[in-house]
Amino acid sequence: MIKVPLNASTFGDEEINSAIDVLKSGFVTMGERCFKFEEQFAEYLGVKNAVFVNSGSSANLIAFFALANHALPTSNGRRQITPGLEVIVPAVTWSTTIWPIVQAGGVPVLVDSDPETLQMDLNAVENAITEKTVGICPVHVLGNAVEMSKLQSIANKHNLWIMEDTCEALGTKSHGKFAGTIGDMGTYSFFFSHHITTIEGGMVVTNDDEIAELLRCLRAHGWTRHLKNRAAVEAKHPEIDPRFMFVNTGFNVRPTEINAAFGEHQLKKLAGFNETRREIASAWHESLASLISSGDVAPMKPTNGTECTWFGYPILCKDNETRNGLQSHLESKGIETRPVICGNLARQPAFKHIPHRIAGSLNGADQIMDRGLFWGSPPLMPKAEVEHVTNTVMEFFNQ
């Protein structure tokens, strides 16, 4: 039987040899390689600042804690997250988009997601805004993107922060701009299964230098050691040894030099990886066209102006029974599948214990949860695996 894993390794000798070089050097914790990778990543996306961390979840963590921090620049009139204030998020997302909002004292407000595009419903976003709203967190689901030009208009109208969770959409573009670079901050994940891998890793990007400094401080203990303006900050407290000077709260979510060694090579391959992901998706669009036209399955529809990067191939089946049957059939034939991330998060058991608000109907999120699934489209996927998926899907509907 042909096995089709959800993901497959995309790293080779270049990454491995660079990691070995790091180990041989004796300097393995966050240092010059990490800072070089930050610069390369920022240059690739066309942003001023990139802050490397140990996971995409940690990227979300420090981004939301920055929005709740006393040092957050608020000269623009926007408010920081304080207990009871709200951040609007889609119901269809990953758990660690939500948990940092709660951990930082905020209240997540769940809005519906479009079952065709899988992205947050922007009409629902507008209707969810109240005097308690301080920010919006668009989540670019499975390589598609929220239509950011419309969301920016909404945020500007109400003077709200935008924190883009781009962990599943590195390289996706919305109206010609990279997703994650359009709001106040954007986060990315470099987990093994994502668009590039540093084994574990993540990044926060921003064009705001003050926010970037705050993120660097939060990343490592709240100390001054890796701040760009370190000398100016430390000069204010000459009585304290600058090697251990703490000016804020913080975590320890630093990456390692090994992660950066992988990242430097992976970033060079990103454009090629994403082009192959698009080719694989196009092949399935074509080979499954009869099922799509009959309404048996509906692949994710790119939002207006979006160049997708297809983090997997998500579909919605015509009903729950069909989804369950297809999922079982695919798995029986060696094809790994997953739900469309967490489905409607409001239905997850944890939400019985999480302060939150639901704004409007979550019918679209329910459809995604009950009728959706996806299988993998890793960029080094052999042609035989692509064809095996097609044949197995067609076999199910022809039986």
CORLIN-V966409 format. One record per pair of residues at least 6 apart in sequence whose ideal C-beta (glycine too) atoms are under 8 Angstrom apart, sorted by the first residue. I is the first residue (numbers start at 0). J is the second residue. Records with the same first field share a line. If there is no record, write none. Layout:
BEGIN
I: J ; J
END
This chain:
BEGIN
0: 332 ; 333
1: 332 ; 333 ; 383 ; 384 ; 387
2: 333
3: 333 ; 334 ; 335 ; 374 ; 375 ; 380 ; 384 ; 387 ; 388
4: 335 ; 375 ; 377
5: 192 ; 311 ; 335 ; 336 ; 337 ; 374 ; 375
6: 191 ; 192 ; 375 ; 377
7: 375 ; 377 ; 379 ; 380
8: 191 ; 379
9: 195 ; 196 ; 265 ; 268 ; 272 ; 377 ; 378 ; 379
10: 196 ; 261 ; 264 ; 265
13: 264
14: 260 ; 261 ; 264 ; 265
17: 260 ; 261 ; 263 ; 264
18: 257 ; 260 ; 261
20: 260
21: 27 ; 32 ; 255 ; 256 ; 257 ; 260
22: 257
24: 256
26: 256
27: 255 ; 256 ; 257
28: 253 ; 255 ; 256
29: 51 ; 219 ; 225 ; 253 ; 254 ; 255 ; 256
30: 256
31: 256
32: 256 ; 259 ; 260 ; 263
33: 51 ; 253 ; 254 ; 255 ; 256 ; 258 ; 259
35: 259 ; 263
36: 51 ; 259 ; 262 ; 263 ; 266
37: 48 ; 49 ; 50 ; 51 ; 202
38: 49
39: 262 ; 263 ; 266
40: 49 ; 51 ; 202 ; 204 ; 262 ; 266
41: 47 ; 48 ; 49 ; 204
43: 266 ; 269
44: 177 ; 179 ; 180 ; 204
45: 177 ; 180
46: 180 ; 204 ; 205 ; 206
47: 205 ; 206 ; 207 ; 208 ; 211
48: 204 ; 205 ; 206 ; 207 ; 208 ; 210 ; 211 ; 214
49: 202 ; 203 ; 204
50: 61 ; 202 ; 203 ; 204 ; 205 ; 211 ; 214 ; 215 ; 218
51: 200 ; 201 ; 202 ; 254 ; 258 ; 259 ; 262
52: 58 ; 61 ; 200 ; 201 ; 202 ; 203 ; 218 ; 252 ; 253 ; 254
53: 199 ; 200 ; 201 ; 252 ; 253 ; 254 ; 255 ; 258
54: 188 ; 190 ; 199 ; 200 ; 201 ; 252
55: 95 ; 166 ; 186 ; 187 ; 188 ; 189 ; 190 ; 193 ; 200 ; 201
56: 95 ; 188 ; 201
57: 201 ; 250 ; 252
58: 166 ; 186 ; 187 ; 188 ; 201 ; 202 ; 203
59: 95 ; 96 ; 99 ; 164 ; 166 ; 186
60: 95 ; 99 ; 102 ; 250 ; 252
61: 203 ; 214 ; 217 ; 218 ; 250 ; 252
62: 99 ; 162 ; 184 ; 186 ; 203 ; 214
63: 80 ; 86 ; 99 ; 100 ; 102 ; 103 ; 105 ; 162
64: 99 ; 102 ; 103 ; 217 ; 248 ; 250
65: 71 ; 184 ; 210 ; 213 ; 214 ; 217
66: 79 ; 80 ; 86 ; 103 ; 133 ; 134 ; 160 ; 162
67: 79 ; 80 ; 81 ; 103 ; 104 ; 105
68: 79 ; 213 ; 217 ; 247 ; 248
69: 79
70: 209 ; 213 ; 216 ; 247
71: 79 ; 210 ; 213
72: 207 ; 209 ; 210
73: 79
75: 158
76: 158
77: 133 ; 134 ; 158 ; 159 ; 160
78: 84 ; 133
79: 133
80: 86 ; 100 ; 103 ; 104 ; 105 ; 133 ; 134
81: 104
82: 104 ; 105
83: 104 ; 105 ; 106 ; 131
84: 104 ; 105 ; 106 ; 131 ; 132 ; 133
85: 105 ; 106 ; 107 ; 108 ; 129 ; 131 ; 132 ; 133 ; 356
86: 100 ; 105 ; 106 ; 107 ; 108 ; 132 ; 133 ; 134 ; 135 ; 136 ; 162
87: 108 ; 110 ; 124 ; 127 ; 128 ; 132 ; 134 ; 135 ; 136 ; 358
88: 96 ; 97 ; 100 ; 107 ; 108 ; 109 ; 110 ; 119 ; 135 ; 136 ; 138
89: 109 ; 110 ; 111 ; 112 ; 118 ; 119 ; 120 ; 137 ; 138 ; 140 ; 364
90: 109 ; 110 ; 111 ; 112 ; 343 ; 344 ; 345 ; 357 ; 361 ; 364
91: 112 ; 117 ; 119 ; 138 ; 140 ; 339 ; 340 ; 341 ; 342 ; 343 ; 344 ; 364 ; 367 ; 368
92: 138 ; 140 ; 164 ; 340 ; 341 ; 344
93: 138 ; 164 ; 166 ; 167 ; 340 ; 341
94: 341 ; 344 ; 347 ; 349
96: 136 ; 138 ; 164
97: 107 ; 344 ; 353 ; 355
100: 106 ; 107 ; 136
101: 107 ; 353 ; 354 ; 355
105: 133
106: 131 ; 354 ; 355 ; 356
107: 353 ; 355 ; 356
108: 127 ; 132 ; 355 ; 356 ; 357 ; 358
109: 344 ; 345 ; 355 ; 356 ; 357 ; 358 ; 361 ; 364
110: 119 ; 120 ; 123 ; 124 ; 126 ; 127 ; 358 ; 359 ; 361
111: 119 ; 120 ; 123 ; 359 ; 360 ; 361 ; 362 ; 363 ; 364
112: 118 ; 119 ; 120 ; 140 ; 363 ; 364 ; 367
113: 119 ; 120 ; 363
114: 315 ; 363 ; 366 ; 367 ; 370 ; 371
115: 297 ; 299 ; 300
116: 143 ; 299 ; 300 ; 301 ; 302
117: 140 ; 141 ; 143 ; 299 ; 313 ; 339 ; 367 ; 371
118: 137 ; 138 ; 139 ; 140 ; 143 ; 144 ; 145 ; 146 ; 302
119: 137 ; 138 ; 145
120: 363
121: 145 ; 146 ; 149 ; 150 ; 153
123: 358 ; 359
124: 135 ; 150 ; 153
125: 153
126: 358 ; 359
127: 358 ; 359
128: 153 ; 157 ; 159
132: 157 ; 159
133: 159 ; 160
134: 159 ; 160 ; 161 ; 162
135: 150 ; 153 ; 154 ; 159 ; 160 ; 161 ; 162
136: 161 ; 162 ; 163 ; 164
137: 145 ; 147 ; 150 ; 161 ; 163 ; 164 ; 182
138: 145 ; 163 ; 164 ; 167
139: 145 ; 163 ; 164 ; 165 ; 167 ; 168 ; 171 ; 178 ; 179
140: 167 ; 168 ; 339 ; 340
141: 167 ; 168 ; 299 ; 309 ; 310 ; 311 ; 313 ; 339 ; 340 ; 373
142: 167 ; 168 ; 171 ; 194 ; 276 ; 307 ; 308 ; 309 ; 310 ; 311
143: 168 ; 171 ; 299 ; 301 ; 302 ; 305 ; 307
144: 168 ; 171 ; 172 ; 173 ; 178 ; 302 ; 305 ; 307
145: 163 ; 173 ; 178 ; 302
146: 173 ; 174 ; 302 ; 303 ; 304 ; 305
147: 163 ; 173 ; 174 ; 176 ; 178 ; 181 ; 182
148: 173 ; 174 ; 304
150: 161
151: 161 ; 181 ; 182
153: 159
154: 160 ; 161 ; 182
160: 182 ; 183
161: 181 ; 182 ; 183 ; 184
162: 182 ; 183 ; 184 ; 185 ; 186
163: 178 ; 179 ; 181 ; 182 ; 184 ; 185 ; 186
164: 185 ; 186
165: 171 ; 178 ; 179 ; 185 ; 186 ; 187
166: 186 ; 187 ; 188 ; 193 ; 201
167: 188 ; 193 ; 310 ; 340
168: 178 ; 179 ; 194 ; 308 ; 310
169: 179 ; 187 ; 188 ; 193 ; 194 ; 195 ; 269 ; 308
170: 177 ; 194 ; 269 ; 270 ; 272 ; 273 ; 308
171: 177 ; 178 ; 305 ; 306 ; 307 ; 308
172: 178 ; 305 ; 306
173: 181 ; 302 ; 304 ; 305
174: 304 ; 305
175: 304
178: 185
179: 185 ; 186 ; 187 ; 204
180: 204 ; 206
183: 205 ; 207 ; 210
184: 203 ; 204 ; 205 ; 207 ; 210 ; 214
185: 203 ; 204 ; 205
186: 201 ; 202 ; 203 ; 204
187: 201 ; 202 ; 203 ; 204
188: 200 ; 201
189: 195 ; 196 ; 197 ; 198 ; 199 ; 200 ; 201 ; 202 ; 258 ; 261 ; 262 ; 265
190: 196 ; 199 ; 200
191: 198 ; 199
193: 310
194: 269 ; 272 ; 273 ; 276 ; 308 ; 310
195: 262 ; 265 ; 266 ; 268 ; 269 ; 272
196: 261 ; 265
197: 254 ; 258 ; 259 ; 261 ; 262 ; 265
198: 257 ; 258 ; 261
199: 258
200: 254 ; 258 ; 261 ; 262
203: 214
205: 211 ; 214
208: 227
211: 227
212: 226 ; 227 ; 228
213: 247
215: 225 ; 226 ; 227
216: 222 ; 223 ; 226 ; 246 ; 247 ; 249
217: 247 ; 248 ; 249 ; 250
218: 225 ; 249 ; 250 ; 252 ; 253
219: 225 ; 249 ; 250 ; 251 ; 252 ; 253
220: 245 ; 249 ; 250 ; 251
221: 245 ; 246 ; 247 ; 248 ; 249
222: 243 ; 244 ; 245 ; 246 ; 249
223: 229 ; 232 ; 233 ; 241 ; 244 ; 245 ; 246
224: 242
226: 232
229: 241
232: 244 ; 246
233: 239 ; 241 ; 244
236: 244
271: 378
272: 378
273: 308 ; 378
275: 378 ; 379 ; 380
276: 308 ; 309 ; 310 ; 376 ; 378
277: 307 ; 308 ; 309
279: 309 ; 312 ; 376 ; 378 ; 380 ; 385
280: 298 ; 307 ; 309 ; 312 ; 376
282: 385 ; 389
283: 298 ; 312 ; 385 ; 388 ; 389
284: 291 ; 298
286: 389 ; 393
287: 296 ; 298 ; 389 ; 392 ; 393
290: 296 ; 392 ; 393 ; 396
291: 297 ; 298
294: 317
295: 316 ; 317 ; 321 ; 396
296: 314 ; 315 ; 316 ; 317 ; 325 ; 392
297: 314 ; 315
298: 312 ; 313 ; 314
299: 307 ; 312 ; 313 ; 314
301: 307
309: 376
310: 376
311: 337 ; 373 ; 374 ; 375 ; 376
312: 373 ; 374 ; 375 ; 376 ; 388
313: 339 ; 371 ; 372 ; 373
314: 371 ; 372 ; 373
315: 322 ; 366 ; 367 ; 370 ; 371
316: 322 ; 325 ; 370 ; 371 ; 372
317: 370
318: 370
319: 369 ; 370
321: 370
322: 369 ; 370 ; 371 ; 372
324: 395
325: 372 ; 392 ; 395
326: 336 ; 372
328: 391 ; 394 ; 395
329: 336 ; 374 ; 388 ; 391 ; 392 ; 395
330: 336
332: 387 ; 391 ; 394
333: 387
334: 374 ; 387 ; 388 ; 391
335: 374 ; 375
336: 372 ; 373 ; 374
337: 372 ; 373 ; 374
338: 368 ; 371 ; 372
339: 367 ; 368 ; 371 ; 372 ; 373
341: 347
342: 364 ; 367 ; 368 ; 369 ; 371
343: 361 ; 364 ; 365 ; 367 ; 368
344: 350 ; 364
345: 355 ; 357 ; 361 ; 364
346: 365 ; 368
374: 388
END
